[in-house]
Amino acid sequence: MLVTFSCKAYADITMFGDVAMNMLKLMGHSETVPGAILAEDVPAALERLKGALANMKGTPAPKGSGKAVDEDDDEPPVSLAHRALPLVELLTAAARQKCDVMWK
């Protein structure tokens, strides 16, 4: 499953479902797809996400999170903080321009 986050202030962001669900939890929202955050709630969701990511800085993503079975294990794992960067940018733009964020 893929989840696409969108708002009027930024380009759409598409993530694998397991990563997107984790991001939603870190923002303090349910894992319901589709869903939305009202413009006035975006700054709080952004701060929750940034705080959670700061607490786990450098922690690699769990095994099996979007990685194909036949890939080389020589590749370093991508941390959740790095995977979250596009979403953080989307939320920052949405907070700046006071617009709703939706996902489907």
N, CA, C and O atoms as a GROMACS GRO file, in nm:
protein
  416
    1MET      N    1   0.084  -0.117   0.000
    1MET     CA    2   0.000   0.000   0.000
    1MET      C    3   0.089   0.125   0.000
    1MET      O    4   0.193   0.127   0.065
    2LEU      N    5   0.046   0.226  -0.073
    2LEU     CA    6   0.113   0.355  -0.075
    2LEU      C    7   0.019   0.459  -0.016
    2LEU      O    8  -0.102   0.450  -0.033
    3VAL      N    9   0.076   0.556   0.055
    3VAL     CA   10  -0.003   0.666   0.112
    3VAL      C   11   0.054   0.795   0.056
    3VAL      O   12   0.175   0.817   0.059
    4THR      N   13  -0.035   0.882   0.006
    4THR     CA   14   0.006   1.010  -0.050
    4THR      C   15  -0.043   1.122   0.039
    4THR      O   16  -0.162   1.135   0.065
    5PHE      N   17   0.051   1.205   0.086
    5PHE     CA   18   0.020   1.324   0.165
    5PHE      C   19   0.014   1.442   0.069
    5PHE      O   20   0.097   1.453  -0.022
    6SER      N   21  -0.083   1.531   0.090
    6SER     CA   22  -0.094   1.647   0.002
    6SER      C   23  -0.146   1.769   0.076
    6SER      O   24  -0.215   1.758   0.177
    7CYS      N   25  -0.110   1.885   0.024
    7CYS     CA   26  -0.161   2.013   0.070
    7CYS      C   27  -0.141   2.112  -0.044
    7CYS      O   28  -0.069   2.084  -0.140
    8LYS      N   29  -0.205   2.227  -0.033
    8LYS     CA   30  -0.196   2.327  -0.140
    8LYS      C   31  -0.061   2.396  -0.143
    8LYS      O   32  -0.027   2.458  -0.244
    9ALA      N   33   0.016   2.388  -0.037
    9ALA     CA   34   0.141   2.462  -0.025
    9ALA      C   35   0.266   2.385  -0.070
    9ALA      O   36   0.375   2.442  -0.073
   10TYR      N   37   0.251   2.256  -0.105
   10TYR     CA   38   0.369   2.174  -0.132
   10TYR      C   39   0.331   2.061  -0.228
   10TYR      O   40   0.214   2.026  -0.240
   11ALA      N   41   0.430   2.007  -0.294
   11ALA     CA   42   0.406   1.893  -0.384
   11ALA      C   43   0.364   1.770  -0.302
   11ALA      O   44   0.399   1.758  -0.185
   12ASP      N   45   0.290   1.681  -0.365
   12ASP     CA   46   0.246   1.558  -0.299
   12ASP      C   47   0.367   1.472  -0.260
   12ASP      O   48   0.468   1.469  -0.329
   13ILE      N   49   0.353   1.403  -0.146
   13ILE     CA   50   0.456   1.312  -0.095
   13ILE      C   51   0.394   1.173  -0.087
   13ILE      O   52   0.290   1.156  -0.024
   14THR      N   53   0.457   1.074  -0.150
   14THR     CA   54   0.409   0.936  -0.144
   14THR      C   55   0.508   0.851  -0.067
   14THR      O   56   0.628   0.856  -0.090
   15MET      N   57   0.454   0.772   0.027
   15MET     CA   58   0.536   0.684   0.111
   15MET      C   59   0.477   0.544   0.111
   15MET      O   60   0.358   0.526   0.085
   16PHE      N   61   0.562   0.446   0.141
   16PHE     CA   62   0.512   0.312   0.164
   16PHE      C   63   0.420   0.316   0.285
   16PHE      O   64   0.441   0.395   0.377
   17GLY      N   65   0.319   0.231   0.285
   17GLY     CA   66   0.217   0.232   0.389
   17GLY      C   67   0.270   0.217   0.530
   17GLY      O   68   0.226   0.289   0.619
   18ASP      N   69   0.366   0.124   0.552
   18ASP     CA   70   0.416   0.104   0.688
   18ASP      C   71   0.490   0.226   0.741
   18ASP      O   72   0.479   0.260   0.859
   19VAL      N   73   0.565   0.293   0.654
   19VAL     CA   74   0.638   0.414   0.694
   19VAL      C   75   0.538   0.527   0.720
   19VAL      O   76   0.550   0.600   0.818
   20ALA      N   77   0.440   0.542   0.632
   20ALA     CA   78   0.338   0.647   0.648
   20ALA      C   79   0.259   0.628   0.776
   20ALA      O   80   0.230   0.725   0.846
   21MET      N   81   0.222   0.504   0.808
   21MET     CA   82   0.148   0.477   0.931
   21MET      C   83   0.230   0.514   1.054
   21MET      O   84   0.178   0.568   1.151
   22ASN      N   85   0.359   0.485   1.047
   22ASN     CA   86   0.448   0.521   1.156
   22ASN      C   87   0.454   0.673   1.172
   22ASN      O   88   0.452   0.724   1.284
   23MET      N   89   0.462   0.745   1.061
   23MET     CA   90   0.464   0.892   1.064
   23MET      C   91   0.334   0.947   1.125
   23MET      O   92   0.337   1.040   1.205
   24LEU      N   93   0.222   0.889   1.086
   24LEU     CA   94   0.093   0.933   1.140
   24LEU      C   95   0.089   0.914   1.291
   24LEU      O   96   0.042   1.002   1.364
   25LYS      N   97   0.139   0.800   1.338
   25LYS     CA   98   0.142   0.774   1.483
   25LYS      C   99   0.230   0.877   1.553
   25LYS      O  100   0.194   0.928   1.659
   26LEU      N  101   0.346   0.907   1.494
   26LEU     CA  102   0.438   1.003   1.555
   26LEU      C  103   0.377   1.143   1.559
   26LEU      O  104   0.411   1.223   1.647
   27MET      N  105   0.289   1.174   1.464
   27MET     CA  106   0.221   1.304   1.463
   27MET      C  107   0.104   1.308   1.561
   27MET      O  108   0.045   1.414   1.583
   28GLY      N  109   0.071   1.193   1.619
   28GLY     CA  110  -0.039   1.187   1.715
   28GLY      C  111  -0.174   1.163   1.651
   28GLY      O  112  -0.277   1.197   1.709
   29HIS      N  113  -0.174   1.104   1.532
   29HIS     CA  114  -0.300   1.075   1.463
   29HIS      C  115  -0.321   0.926   1.450
   29HIS      O  116  -0.227   0.846   1.462
   30SER      N  117  -0.445   0.889   1.425
   30SER     CA  118  -0.475   0.748   1.405
   30SER      C  119  -0.420   0.704   1.270
   30SER      O  120  -0.383   0.787   1.187
   31GLU      N  121  -0.415   0.577   1.250
   31GLU     CA  122  -0.362   0.522   1.124
   31GLU      C  123  -0.473   0.507   1.020
   31GLU      O  124  -0.469   0.416   0.937
   32THR      N  125  -0.571   0.595   1.026
   32THR     CA  126  -0.683   0.589   0.934
   32THR      C  127  -0.647   0.654   0.800
   32THR      O  128  -0.598   0.766   0.796
   33VAL      N  129  -0.670   0.581   0.693
   33VAL     CA  130  -0.647   0.632   0.558
   33VAL      C  131  -0.777   0.616   0.482
   33VAL      O  132  -0.830   0.504   0.478
   34PRO      N  133  -0.832   0.720   0.423
   34PRO     CA  134  -0.781   0.857   0.414
   34PRO      C  135  -0.803   0.934   0.544
   34PRO      O  136  -0.880   0.893   0.631
   35GLY      N  137  -0.733   1.047   0.554
   35GLY     CA  138  -0.746   1.132   0.672
   35GLY      C  139  -0.698   1.272   0.641
   35GLY      O  140  -0.654   1.301   0.530
   36ALA      N  141  -0.706   1.358   0.742
   36ALA     CA  142  -0.666   1.498   0.723
   36ALA      C  143  -0.630   1.563   0.856
   36ALA      O  144  -0.671   1.517   0.963
   37ILE      N  145  -0.553   1.669   0.846
   37ILE     CA  146  -0.521   1.755   0.960
   37ILE      C  147  -0.567   1.895   0.922
   37ILE      O  148  -0.528   1.946   0.817
   38LEU      N  149  -0.649   1.956   1.005
   38LEU     CA  150  -0.694   2.092   0.979
   38LEU      C  151  -0.576   2.188   0.992
   38LEU      O  152  -0.482   2.163   1.067
   39ALA      N  153  -0.582   2.298   0.920
   39ALA     CA  154  -0.472   2.395   0.916
   39ALA      C  155  -0.428   2.438   1.055
   39ALA      O  156  -0.309   2.452   1.081
   40GLU      N  157  -0.524   2.460   1.146
   40GLU     CA  158  -0.487   2.506   1.280
   40GLU      C  159  -0.418   2.398   1.364
   40GLU      O  160  -0.355   2.429   1.464
   41ASP      N  161  -0.429   2.271   1.323
   41ASP     CA  162  -0.366   2.160   1.395
   41ASP      C  163  -0.231   2.118   1.336
   41ASP      O  164  -0.160   2.039   1.397
   42VAL      N  165  -0.197   2.172   1.220
   42VAL     CA  166  -0.073   2.133   1.153
   42VAL      C  167   0.051   2.167   1.236
   42VAL      O  168   0.139   2.081   1.249
   43PRO      N  169   0.064   2.288   1.293
   43PRO     CA  170   0.186   2.318   1.370
   43PRO      C  171   0.208   2.220   1.486
   43PRO      O  172   0.322   2.180   1.511
   44ALA      N  173   0.102   2.182   1.557
   44ALA     CA  174   0.116   2.088   1.668
   44ALA      C  175   0.161   1.950   1.618
   44ALA      O  176   0.247   1.887   1.679
   45ALA      N  177   0.103   1.904   1.507
   45ALA     CA  178   0.141   1.775   1.449
   45ALA      C  179   0.287   1.778   1.405
   45ALA      O  180   0.360   1.680   1.424
   46LEU      N  181   0.330   1.890   1.347
   46LEU     CA  182   0.468   1.905   1.303
   46LEU      C  183   0.563   1.898   1.423
   46LEU      O  184   0.666   1.831   1.416
   47GLU      N  185   0.530   1.967   1.530
   47GLU     CA  186   0.615   1.966   1.648
   47GLU      C  187   0.623   1.826   1.712
   47GLU      O  188   0.730   1.785   1.757
   48ARG      N  189   0.509   1.754   1.715
   48ARG     CA  190   0.511   1.617   1.768
   48ARG      C  191   0.600   1.527   1.683
   48ARG      O  192   0.678   1.448   1.736
   49LEU      N  193   0.590   1.541   1.551
   49LEU     CA  194   0.671   1.460   1.461
   49LEU      C  195   0.819   1.493   1.479
   49LEU      O  196   0.902   1.402   1.491
   50LYS      N  197   0.854   1.621   1.481
   50LYS     CA  198   0.994   1.661   1.499
   50LYS      C  199   1.048   1.613   1.632
   50LYS      O  200   1.162   1.567   1.640
   51GLY      N  201   0.968   1.624   1.738
   51GLY     CA  202   1.012   1.579   1.870
   51GLY      C  203   1.038   1.430   1.873
   51GLY      O  204   1.139   1.385   1.927
   52ALA      N  205   0.947   1.353   1.816
   52ALA     CA  206   0.964   1.207   1.813
   52ALA      C  207   1.086   1.168   1.731
   52ALA      O  208   1.161   1.078   1.769
   53LEU      N  209   1.107   1.236   1.619
   53LEU     CA  210   1.222   1.205   1.534
   53LEU      C  211   1.352   1.242   1.604
   53LEU      O  212   1.452   1.171   1.589
   54ALA      N  213   1.354   1.352   1.679
   54ALA     CA  214   1.474   1.392   1.752
   54ALA      C  215   1.511   1.288   1.858
   54ALA      O  216   1.629   1.265   1.883
   55ASN      N  217   1.410   1.227   1.918
   55ASN     CA  218   1.435   1.124   2.019
   55ASN      C  219   1.494   0.997   1.961
   55ASN      O  220   1.563   0.923   2.030
   56MET      N  221   1.467   0.971   1.833
   56MET     CA  222   1.517   0.848   1.771
   56MET      C  223   1.623   0.877   1.666
   56MET      O  224   1.647   0.792   1.579
   57LYS      N  225   1.684   0.992   1.670
   57LYS     CA  226   1.784   1.034   1.572
   57LYS      C  227   1.890   0.926   1.552
   57LYS      O  228   1.949   0.877   1.649
   58GLY      N  229   1.913   0.889   1.427
   58GLY     CA  230   2.016   0.791   1.394
   58GLY      C  231   1.971   0.647   1.405
   58GLY      O  232   2.047   0.556   1.371
   59THR      N  233   1.849   0.624   1.453
   59THR     CA  234   1.799   0.488   1.464
   59THR      C  235   1.756   0.441   1.325
   59THR      O  236   1.674   0.507   1.261
   60PRO      N  237   1.811   0.330   1.276
   60PRO     CA  238   1.772   0.282   1.144
   60PRO      C  239   1.628   0.233   1.142
   60PRO      O  240   1.572   0.194   1.245
   61ALA      N  241   1.569   0.237   1.024
   61ALA     CA  242   1.433   0.185   1.007
   61ALA      C  243   1.433   0.036   1.038
   61ALA      O  244   1.534  -0.031   1.014
   62PRO      N  245   1.322  -0.018   1.090
   62PRO     CA  246   1.317  -0.161   1.119
   62PRO      C  247   1.337  -0.245   0.993
   62PRO      O  248   1.300  -0.204   0.883
   63LYS      N  249   1.394  -0.363   1.011
   63LYS     CA  250   1.413  -0.453   0.897
   63LYS      C  251   1.279  -0.485   0.834
   63LYS      O  252   1.178  -0.501   0.901
   64GLY      N  253   1.283  -0.494   0.700
   64GLY     CA  254   1.161  -0.527   0.628
   64GLY      C  255   1.075  -0.407   0.596
   64GLY      O  256   0.964  -0.424   0.546
   65SER      N  257   1.123  -0.286   0.623
   65SER     CA  258   1.041  -0.168   0.595
   65SER      C  259   1.068  -0.117   0.454
   65SER      O  260   1.147  -0.024   0.434
   66GLY      N  261   1.004  -0.178   0.358
   66GLY     CA  262   1.015  -0.134   0.220
   66GLY      C  263   1.135  -0.189   0.146
   66GLY      O  264   1.159  -0.149   0.032
   67LYS      N  265   1.211  -0.279   0.206
   67LYS     CA  266   1.331  -0.332   0.141
   67LYS      C  267   1.298  -0.464   0.072
   67LYS      O  268   1.238  -0.553   0.132
   68ALA      N  269   1.339  -0.476  -0.053
   68ALA     CA  270   1.314  -0.597  -0.130
   68ALA      C  271   1.402  -0.710  -0.078
   68ALA      O  272   1.509  -0.687  -0.022
   69VAL      N  273   1.356  -0.832  -0.097
   69VAL     CA  274   1.426  -0.950  -0.046
   69VAL      C  275   1.561  -0.971  -0.116
   69VAL      O  276   1.656  -1.015  -0.051
   70ASP      N  277   1.572  -0.940  -0.245
   70ASP     CA  278   1.693  -0.970  -0.319
   70ASP      C  279   1.795  -0.856  -0.320
   70ASP      O  280   1.895  -0.865  -0.392
   71GLU      N  281   1.774  -0.752  -0.243
   71GLU     CA  282   1.870  -0.641  -0.238
   71GLU      C  283   1.993  -0.681  -0.159
   71GLU      O  284   1.987  -0.769  -0.072
   72ASP      N  285   2.105  -0.615  -0.190
   72ASP     CA  286   2.229  -0.639  -0.116
   72ASP      C  287   2.212  -0.590   0.027
   72ASP      O  288   2.153  -0.485   0.052
   73ASP      N  289   2.266  -0.665   0.121
   73ASP     CA  290   2.264  -0.623   0.260
   73ASP      C  291   2.379  -0.527   0.290
   73ASP      O  292   2.394  -0.482   0.404
   74ASP      N  293   2.461  -0.496   0.188
   74ASP     CA  294   2.571  -0.402   0.206
   74ASP      C  295   2.522  -0.258   0.215
   74ASP      O  296   2.595  -0.172   0.263
   75GLU      N  297   2.401  -0.232   0.172
   75GLU     CA  298   2.345  -0.097   0.176
   75GLU      C  299   2.311  -0.059   0.320
   75GLU      O  300   2.250  -0.138   0.392
   76PRO      N  301   2.350   0.059   0.361
   76PRO     CA  302   2.314   0.101   0.497
   76PRO      C  303   2.164   0.127   0.507
   76PRO      O  304   2.103   0.175   0.411
   77PRO      N  305   2.104   0.096   0.621
   77PRO     CA  306   1.959   0.121   0.636
   77PRO      C  307   1.931   0.270   0.640
   77PRO      O  308   2.015   0.349   0.684
   78VAL      N  309   1.814   0.308   0.595
   78VAL     CA  310   1.773   0.448   0.595
   78VAL      C  311   1.697   0.474   0.724
   78VAL      O  312   1.601   0.404   0.755
   79SER      N  313   1.739   0.575   0.798
   79SER     CA  314   1.674   0.604   0.926
   79SER      C  315   1.535   0.663   0.902
   79SER      O  316   1.507   0.720   0.796
   80LEU      N  317   1.451   0.649   1.000
   80LEU     CA  318   1.317   0.704   0.994
   80LEU      C  319   1.322   0.856   0.983
   80LEU      O  320   1.239   0.917   0.916
   81ALA      N  321   1.419   0.917   1.047
   81ALA     CA  322   1.435   1.063   1.039
   81ALA      C  323   1.460   1.108   0.895
   81ALA      O  324   1.407   1.210   0.852
   82HIS      N  325   1.540   1.031   0.821
   82HIS     CA  326   1.564   1.066   0.680
   82HIS      C  327   1.440   1.043   0.595
   82HIS      O  328   1.410   1.121   0.505
   83ARG      N  329   1.369   0.936   0.623
   83ARG     CA  330   1.247   0.908   0.548
   83ARG      C  331   1.141   1.015   0.573
   83ARG      O  332   1.056   1.039   0.488
   84ALA      N  333   1.146   1.078   0.689
   84ALA     CA  334   1.046   1.178   0.728
   84ALA      C  335   1.072   1.316   0.670
   84ALA      O  336   0.982   1.400   0.672
   85LEU      N  337   1.192   1.343   0.619
   85LEU     CA  338   1.226   1.478   0.573
   85LEU      C  339   1.125   1.538   0.476
   85LEU      O  340   1.084   1.653   0.496
   86PRO      N  341   1.082   1.467   0.371
   86PRO     CA  342   0.984   1.528   0.281
   86PRO      C  343   0.853   1.563   0.351
   86PRO      O  344   0.792   1.666   0.322
   87LEU      N  345   0.809   1.478   0.443
   87LEU     CA  346   0.685   1.505   0.516
   87LEU      C  347   0.702   1.625   0.610
   87LEU      O  348   0.610   1.706   0.623
   88VAL      N  349   0.817   1.636   0.673
   88VAL     CA  350   0.845   1.752   0.759
   88VAL      C  351   0.839   1.880   0.676
   88VAL      O  352   0.784   1.981   0.720
   89GLU      N  353   0.897   1.876   0.557
   89GLU     CA  354   0.894   1.993   0.469
   89GLU      C  355   0.751   2.026   0.426
   89GLU      O  356   0.714   2.144   0.422
   90LEU      N  357   0.672   1.925   0.394
   90LEU     CA  358   0.532   1.946   0.357
   90LEU      C  359   0.455   2.010   0.473
   90LEU      O  360   0.381   2.106   0.453
   91LEU      N  361   0.473   1.958   0.593
   91LEU     CA  362   0.403   2.012   0.710
   91LEU      C  363   0.448   2.154   0.742
   91LEU      O  364   0.368   2.238   0.782
   92THR      N  365   0.576   2.181   0.724
   92THR     CA  366   0.629   2.316   0.746
   92THR      C  367   0.566   2.414   0.649
   92THR      O  368   0.525   2.523   0.688
   93ALA      N  369   0.558   2.377   0.522
   93ALA     CA  370   0.496   2.463   0.421
   93ALA      C  371   0.348   2.483   0.450
   93ALA      O  372   0.296   2.594   0.435
   94ALA      N  373   0.281   2.377   0.492
   94ALA     CA  374   0.137   2.386   0.524
   94ALA      C  375   0.114   2.477   0.644
   94ALA      O  376   0.019   2.554   0.646
   95ALA      N  377   0.202   2.468   0.745
   95ALA     CA  378   0.188   2.553   0.863
   95ALA      C  379   0.213   2.699   0.826
   95ALA      O  380   0.143   2.789   0.873
   96ARG      N  381   0.312   2.722   0.741
   96ARG     CA  382   0.346   2.859   0.699
   96ARG      C  383   0.231   2.922   0.622
   96ARG      O  384   0.200   3.040   0.643
   97GLN      N  385   0.167   2.846   0.534
   97GLN     CA  386   0.060   2.900   0.452
   97GLN      C  387  -0.079   2.871   0.507
   97GLN      O  388  -0.180   2.900   0.444
   98LYS      N  389  -0.083   2.813   0.626
   98LYS     CA  390  -0.210   2.783   0.695
   98LYS      C  391  -0.310   2.708   0.607
   98LYS      O  392  -0.420   2.755   0.581
   99CYS      N  393  -0.267   2.590   0.561
   99CYS     CA  394  -0.357   2.507   0.480
   99CYS      C  395  -0.366   2.367   0.539
   99CYS      O  396  -0.276   2.321   0.610
  100ASP      N  397  -0.476   2.299   0.508
  100ASP     CA  398  -0.500   2.164   0.556
  100ASP      C  399  -0.404   2.065   0.490
  100ASP      O  400  -0.355   2.089   0.380
  101VAL      N  401  -0.378   1.954   0.558
  101VAL     CA  402  -0.298   1.844   0.502
  101VAL      C  403  -0.388   1.722   0.497
  101VAL      O  404  -0.455   1.689   0.594
  102MET      N  405  -0.387   1.656   0.382
  102MET     CA  406  -0.468   1.536   0.363
  102MET      C  407  -0.381   1.419   0.321
  102MET      O  408  -0.272   1.438   0.266
  103TRP      N  409  -0.428   1.298   0.347
  103TRP     CA  410  -0.359   1.179   0.298
  103TRP      C  411  -0.461   1.077   0.253
  103TRP      O  412  -0.571   1.067   0.307
  104LYS      N  413  -0.422   1.002   0.152
  104LYS     CA  414  -0.509   0.897   0.096
  104LYS      C  415  -0.427   0.779   0.050
  104LYS      O  416  -0.483   0.681   0.001
   0.00000   0.00000   0.00000
